[in-house]
Amino acid sequence: MSTPSKPQPSSEAIDRARHIVGWYTLAASATGAVPIPASSLAIIANNGFMMAHVSAAIGGPIQWPTVVESLGIAGTLNVAGRAVFIEAAKSLAWGTGSIWAAAALSAVGAGTAGLQTYVIGLLAIEVARHGGKPLPAAQGAAILAKAKETYSAFLSEMRSKKISDPGPAPEAQLKVIDGDKVPPET
């Protein structure tokens, strides 16, 4: 494992980052349940904002390419493949008018979007903890496996806490748009 180049974030910062990931995971699940083609675009945008909020909470840089690299080729293909499949299925169901197809796809879309956001969130936390550097392949794979094992329990925990919207953090949003030009919130 790589050694962090800066002091580790506090347990409060990690807990705040987990709540941020929780809020965005629940939001992605709701968006993924919408049986309209191309709703994944909203999830991708929200994941970018989630990463910026996590970065601001922890104080470590996060960028899309680093998270994707940490996910690894197989994990990235898995995430992208699921999203493409769900979008294609939504398009087909949209054309059939079948209420059952739409309901089934809503359930699958919610689960897929939520799990993918949770995976990206866990990776973002670890990347931020490691100074914005990519994680070794084995660590990325371990995070992916952990996410699959703990997803249901995490959702239940976040629902029970009734976590609030992390809100529009202009500095965090600019960080997504402009990269590391904006210092993290303190």
C-alpha positions as CSV (number, residue, x, y, z in Angstrom):
1,M,0.0,0.0,0.0
2,S,1.1,3.5,-0.7
3,T,2.1,5.8,2.2
4,P,0.0,9.0,2.5
5,S,2.1,12.1,1.9
6,K,0.2,14.2,4.4
7,P,-1.4,13.7,7.9
8,Q,-4.4,11.4,8.0
9,P,-7.8,13.1,8.2
10,S,-9.6,13.1,11.5
11,S,-12.2,10.5,12.2
12,E,-14.8,13.3,12.1
13,A,-13.7,14.2,8.6
14,I,-14.0,10.5,7.5
15,D,-17.4,10.3,9.1
16,R,-18.5,13.5,7.3
17,A,-17.2,12.0,4.0
18,R,-19.1,8.8,4.6
19,H,-22.3,10.8,5.2
20,I,-21.6,12.7,1.9
21,V,-21.2,9.4,0.1
22,G,-24.4,8.2,1.8
23,W,-26.5,11.2,0.6
24,Y,-25.2,10.9,-3.0
25,T,-25.7,7.1,-3.0
26,L,-29.3,7.5,-1.9
27,A,-29.8,10.3,-4.5
28,A,-28.3,8.1,-7.2
29,S,-30.6,5.3,-6.3
30,A,-33.6,7.5,-6.6
31,T,-32.3,8.9,-10.0
32,G,-31.5,5.4,-11.2
33,A,-35.0,4.3,-10.5
34,V,-36.4,6.8,-13.0
35,P,-37.2,4.7,-16.1
36,I,-36.2,7.4,-18.6
37,P,-33.3,6.9,-20.9
38,A,-30.2,9.0,-20.2
39,S,-30.9,9.6,-16.5
40,S,-27.4,8.2,-15.9
41,L,-26.0,11.6,-17.1
42,A,-27.4,13.2,-13.9
43,I,-25.8,10.4,-11.8
44,I,-22.4,11.1,-13.5
45,A,-22.7,14.8,-12.7
46,N,-23.7,14.1,-9.1
47,N,-20.8,11.7,-8.7
48,G,-18.5,14.5,-9.7
49,F,-20.0,16.8,-7.1
50,M,-19.8,14.0,-4.5
51,M,-16.1,13.6,-5.2
52,A,-15.7,17.4,-4.7
53,H,-17.6,17.3,-1.4
54,V,-15.6,14.3,-0.2
55,S,-12.4,16.2,-1.1
56,A,-13.5,19.3,0.7
57,A,-14.5,17.2,3.8
58,I,-11.2,15.3,4.0
59,G,-8.9,18.0,2.6
60,G,-7.3,15.7,0.0
61,P,-7.4,16.1,-3.8
62,I,-9.6,13.8,-5.9
63,Q,-9.8,13.7,-9.7
64,W,-11.9,11.5,-12.0
65,P,-8.9,9.9,-13.7
66,T,-7.3,8.9,-10.4
67,V,-10.6,7.3,-9.2
68,V,-11.0,5.4,-12.5
69,E,-7.4,4.3,-12.4
70,S,-7.9,3.1,-8.8
71,L,-11.0,1.1,-9.9
72,G,-8.8,-0.8,-12.4
73,I,-9.6,-1.9,-15.9
74,A,-12.0,-4.7,-14.9
75,G,-13.9,-2.6,-12.4
76,T,-14.2,0.3,-14.8
77,L,-15.5,-2.0,-17.5
78,N,-18.0,-3.5,-15.0
79,V,-19.3,0.0,-14.0
80,A,-19.5,1.3,-17.5
81,G,-21.0,-1.9,-18.9
82,R,-23.8,-1.9,-16.3
83,A,-24.6,1.7,-17.0
84,V,-24.8,1.0,-20.8
85,F,-26.9,-2.1,-20.2
86,I,-29.4,-0.2,-18.0
87,E,-29.6,2.7,-20.4
88,A,-30.2,0.4,-23.4
89,A,-32.8,-1.5,-21.4
90,K,-34.6,1.7,-20.4
91,S,-34.7,2.7,-24.1
92,L,-36.2,-0.6,-25.0
93,A,-38.7,-0.6,-22.2
94,W,-39.6,3.0,-23.0
95,G,-40.7,2.0,-26.5
96,T,-42.8,-1.0,-25.4
97,G,-45.0,0.9,-22.9
98,S,-44.9,-2.2,-20.6
99,I,-45.5,-1.1,-17.0
100,W,-43.8,-4.3,-15.7
101,A,-40.6,-3.7,-17.8
102,A,-40.5,-0.1,-16.5
103,A,-40.9,-1.3,-12.9
104,A,-38.3,-4.0,-13.2
105,L,-35.8,-1.6,-14.8
106,S,-36.5,1.0,-12.1
107,A,-35.5,-1.5,-9.4
108,V,-32.4,-2.7,-11.3
109,G,-31.5,0.9,-12.2
110,A,-31.8,2.1,-8.6
111,G,-29.6,-0.8,-7.3
112,T,-27.0,-0.3,-10.0
113,A,-26.8,3.5,-9.7
114,G,-26.6,3.3,-5.9
115,L,-23.9,0.6,-5.8
116,Q,-21.8,2.4,-8.5
117,T,-22.0,5.7,-6.6
118,Y,-21.1,3.9,-3.3
119,V,-18.1,2.3,-5.0
120,I,-16.9,5.6,-6.4
121,G,-17.5,7.3,-3.0
122,L,-15.4,4.7,-1.2
123,L,-12.6,5.0,-3.7
124,A,-12.8,8.8,-3.5
125,I,-12.4,8.7,0.3
126,E,-9.3,6.5,0.0
127,V,-7.8,8.5,-2.9
128,A,-8.2,11.7,-0.8
129,R,-6.7,10.0,2.2
130,H,-3.7,9.1,0.1
131,G,-3.0,12.6,-1.2
132,G,-4.8,12.2,-4.5
133,K,-2.6,9.4,-5.7
134,P,-4.0,6.3,-7.4
135,L,-4.5,3.3,-5.3
136,P,-2.7,0.1,-6.0
137,A,-4.8,-2.4,-8.0
138,A,-5.2,-4.8,-5.0
139,Q,-6.5,-2.0,-2.8
140,G,-9.0,-0.9,-5.4
141,A,-10.2,-4.4,-5.9
142,A,-10.6,-4.8,-2.1
143,I,-12.7,-1.6,-1.9
144,L,-14.9,-2.9,-4.8
145,A,-15.4,-6.2,-3.0
146,K,-16.1,-4.4,0.3
147,A,-18.6,-2.2,-1.4
148,K,-20.5,-5.2,-2.8
149,E,-20.6,-6.8,0.7
150,T,-21.6,-3.8,2.7
151,Y,-23.9,-1.9,0.3
152,S,-27.2,-3.0,1.8
153,A,-26.1,-2.4,5.3
154,F,-24.7,1.1,4.3
155,L,-28.0,2.0,2.7
156,S,-29.9,1.0,5.8
157,E,-27.6,3.0,8.0
158,M,-27.8,6.1,5.9
159,R,-31.6,5.9,5.6
160,S,-31.9,5.5,9.3
161,K,-29.7,8.5,10.0
162,K,-31.8,10.7,7.7
163,I,-28.7,12.5,6.5
164,S,-29.1,15.9,5.0
165,D,-28.1,17.2,1.6
166,P,-24.4,18.3,1.7
167,G,-25.7,21.5,0.1
168,P,-24.2,23.5,-2.7
169,A,-20.6,24.0,-1.8
170,P,-19.4,26.5,-4.4
171,E,-15.8,25.9,-3.6
172,A,-16.3,22.1,-4.0
173,Q,-18.2,22.6,-7.2
174,L,-15.5,24.8,-8.7
175,K,-13.0,22.1,-7.7
176,V,-14.8,19.6,-10.0
177,I,-14.8,22.1,-12.8
178,D,-11.3,23.6,-12.4
179,G,-9.4,20.7,-10.8
180,D,-7.1,21.6,-8.0
181,K,-7.2,25.3,-8.5
182,V,-9.5,25.8,-5.5
183,P,-8.1,24.9,-2.1
184,P,-10.2,22.5,-0.1
185,E,-12.6,23.7,2.6
186,T,-11.2,23.8,6.1
